[in-house]
């Protein structure tokens, strides 16, 4: 029997591929007014004992939100966390887990060149530096040019006419010059010329709202983080005009997630016409426990959490494990609902 001879692999077809650079670079297409939000309880870190593991759980959540372009994260108190004493050094994971989750998520969203100025050294962030990078579109390198950037106000000065200007460190070799007064050490979103200037020690810029890169150009510009005091606070303290027009709760007692994705005429289907979609996750004890701890809702006669939501879904019907951790459910949920976001983006 003759020995099999392997064919010599041709390498010419691979020579032009530069594998040192990512291929999935975010490319904006058009302005985007709609938003995607998630809500989760701070109690999810309570049954994790080691501080570095607590931070790692939050890092997994931040990564999921970055990958799926989540615009807002709400950290709410579901009343299920065992509150202990604050550490002597100010570590808050045991005394205020909601703040701890909020603190680490906010740090991870901030572009690396701003963190030293905006986040003083704190025990909550001791392990955050070892977490995976989010590498979102506004986490720009100094050699990359984008018409928008995040910066921090460095100092104020007066121009030749006596008007106050502000110099901003936006991670570029030169400062950005804004024609307005901004308090030092304040984070600011700046709009720059479409092309880098050929010369000059300072780059002229304009201070804009944090939502402007998304609304004007369609960039995914990271997520905002807010805390809510209860389950009802997620909805009543919504920062968007008109509130969330689609609020989706997650529970093993909900309908299969496939029901809201099917393009049919059933009441469960979600049409791609929403402006602000919210996906709410429970903790270890589920949203039922969060409802029981909310005196406003129970006082109003709400007995089942599904009454609060437009859709109440089961992300993994027939799950093999007895429990799905919240950080796992977020990956599952955002993956499952990705078709809703894609359909909305296409409108």
N, C-alpha and C positions, 0 to 999 in steps of 0.2 A: 504494500500500500504506500503510495507516495505521500510524503510529508506535506501537510498543508502549508502553503506559503502565504503569509500575510501580505496584503497589498501595502505598498509604501504610501503613507498618508501625505497628501499634498498639503503644503503649508502656505502656499502663496495666497490662498483665499483668506487667511487669517492675518496676514502681515499688516493690513491697513487698520485693524481694529486696535484701538487704544483702550486696554482694559484697566488703566489706572484712573480713569475718570468715570463717574456714574453716568448711566444712560437715561435714567428716569428723572431728568431735571424738570422741575415744575415750569410749565409754559402757560401763562395766562392767555385767555382768548377774548373774553369780554367782561365788562363789569358785572358784579354779582351782588344783588341786594338781599337774597335769601341767606339764611344762616342755619347751621346745625349745632345743637347744644346737647350735652349730656349732663345728668345729675347723678351723684353717688354719695353715700353716707361716709362721714369721717370715721365711723366705727369699724370700717373694713380693716384697719390696722390694729385693732384692739386685741385680736387673738394671735398676733405676731409678736413674739417676745424680743427678739434681737433687734436693736436699733438699725443695723445695716440692712436687715431684711425688710423692715418697715419702709425704708427709703427705696429699696429695690422694687417693692410692690407699686409704689407711686411712680417710679420710673417706667414700669411696664404700662401703666395707664397713660402716662404722658406720651410714650411712644405710639400707642394705639391712636390717641387723639391727633398726633402729628401725621401719622400715615393716612388717616381717613379725613383729614382737613376739618377737624372739629373747631368751631369758632368760639364756643363758650363751655366752660366746665363749672357746674354748680356743686359745691360741697355742702351737704345739709346734715343737720343733727337729727338722727333717727331715734335718739334716746336709748341706744343699745350699748354705748361704750361705757366700760368701767372706768370712771374717772379717778385717777390717783393724784399724788402730789407732784407739783412741778419740780423738776430736777434742780439741784442747787446751782447748776450752771445755766439754768434757763431753758433746758430741753423740754419741749411741750408735748411730745408724742403721747405721754401718759395723762397729763393734766388737761390737755385741750387737743384731742386728736383731729378735730375739724380744722383748727388753725394750722396744725402741723402739715396736714395734707395740702391745705391752701398754700402754705409757705413754700413747700418743696415744689409744687406744681408751678407756682409763680416764678421761682428761681430757674427752673428748667426751661420755661418758655422764653425767658429773657435772653437776647443775643449775648454770647460769651464776652464780647468786648465791653459790655455795660455792667456786668455782674459785680465787679469790684466796686464800682461807684454806687450802685443802687442797693447792694445787699452787704451790709456789714457782716463781719464774721459772727456766726451764730451756731450753737450746738445743733440746731435742727438741720443745718446744711452740711454737717461734718462729713457725711457719706455721699452727699449729692454730687460732688465732683467726680466720683468714680462711676456714675450712672451713664448709660449710653447716650450719645449726643442725639438731639432731636433733628438737627440739620434741616430746619424749615427754611422756606424761601427768604425770610428776613434775617436769617443767621448767615450774613454775607461775609465773605473773605475781603480783605483790604484791597485786593486787586480786581474784585468783581464790581461791575457798575450796574446799578439799578436806579430807576427814576425815583424810588422811595427807599428810605433807610430809617432805622431806629437809632436815636442818639441820646446823649445826655448833655444838658446845658453845663458848660464849663465856666464861662464868665461873661459879664456884660461890659460893653464899652459904648462910647458915643462916636457917631460918624462925624464928618466934617461940618454937617449942619446942626449938630448937637442932638440928633435923635438917638435913642437907645437901641443898640443892636445886641444880639446874643451870639456867642461862639459856641458851637455844638460839636462834641466829639461823636462822629457817626461811624467810627471804625475805618476812616479813610486817612491817607497820608496828610491831608489838609483838613482844617476845621471847616465846618459849614457855617455860613454867616446868615442869621435870620434877622429881618428888619423889625423885630418885636422884642419886648423884654420877657425873658423866661427865667424863673428862679433857678439858681444853681442847683446841680444834682437832681434835676427833674428830667424824667424820661420824656422824650418828644419824638413824634413821627415827622419826618421832613420829606418834602418833595423837592427833587433836584432837576437840573436840566436833563433832557433826554440823552445827551451825550456828555462825556466828561470834558470839562474845559481844558483848553490846550495850555493855559498858563494861569498864574495867579496863586497867591499864598492862601487864599480862602475861596471857598465855593459858595456862590449865592444859592440860597434855598428858601423854602416857605414852610412854615409850621402848619400841619394839617391834622385832622382828626385821625385817630388810630384805625378807623374803618375805611378811610379814603382809599388805600391801596386795593382793598377788596371791591369797594363800590365803584371806583373809577376804572380800574384796570383789570380786575378779576384775580389779583394775587391772593393766594392763601397766606394770611399775615399772622399766623399763630392763633392762640386761643386767649381769651380773657378768663379770669377766675373770680368767682364771688362766693361768699358764704351765705347760706340760708339757715335761719334758726330752727326750721322744722320742715316737714314734708309740704305743708301748705305754702310755706315761704318761697319754695321753688317757683310757684306759679304767681303768687301775689306780688313778688318783688322782681318780676321779669323786667329787664331794662329796655325791651323793645316795645315800640308803640303798638298797641293792640294786643300785646301778649303773644304767647305761642299759639299758632292756629292749629297745630297738630301736636298733641302731647301723647306719648306712647309709654305705657308702663310695662315692666317686664316681670313675669312670674310663671312658675311651673303650672299655675292654674289658669293661665291665659289661653287664647286660641293659638293654633300653630302660626308661626311667623309667615309661612307661605301664603296664608289667607290674605294678608294685606299687600302682598306682592303680585297676586294674580290679577291680570288685566281683565276683569269681568265687571259685571254690574252689581255685585254684592255690596252690602253696606260696609264691609271690612276693607275693601280696596282703598288705597291712598292714592289720590290723583296727584300728578306732578304740578300742583298749583299752589302749594304752601309757601309761606314766606319765612316762618320760623318754626322749625321742627325740633322737638325736645324728646329725648330718650332717657327714661329714668330707671335706674338700677337700685335694687334693695341691697341690704347687707346680709349677714349670715341668717338672720331671722326673717328676711324678706320685707316687702313693703307693708305687709299686715302689721308688723311690729312698729314700723314707722308711723302708721296711722294711729295705732293705739296710744302712742306717746304724744300725739298732737292734740292738745286740748281744744283747739279751735275747731278742728274737723269733727272730733267726737261730740263736741258740744252742739255742732250744727246737725248732728244726726247721721253723719257719714259712717257707714258700718263696713263697707267693702272698698278697698283701694281702687278697684276698677271703675268706681263711680267718678273718680277724679280725672280719668283719662279718656281721650278719644278712641284709643285702641289699647287693648290689654293683651300682650302676646307672650307665648312660650317660645323661647329662642331655640331650645333643643328638646322637642318632643321625644319621649322614650329615652331620655339620657341614661347612659350606662353607669355613671357615678352618682352616688346619693346626693352629692352637692357639687355645685359649680361656683367657684370663688368669683367674687365681683370683678377682679382684674381679668379673669378669664372670660366672664360674661361680656365684658366691654369689647374685647376682641371679637367674640362671636357675634354680638349684636351689631357692631359697626360693619362687620363683613356681611352679615345677612341683609342689612338695610342699605348697603351700598347701591343696589339698583334704584332705590328711591332717590338718592342724591344724584346719580347719573341721569335719571330721567328728568329731574328738576333742572339740572345744569344745561340740559339740551333744549329746554324751552326758550 
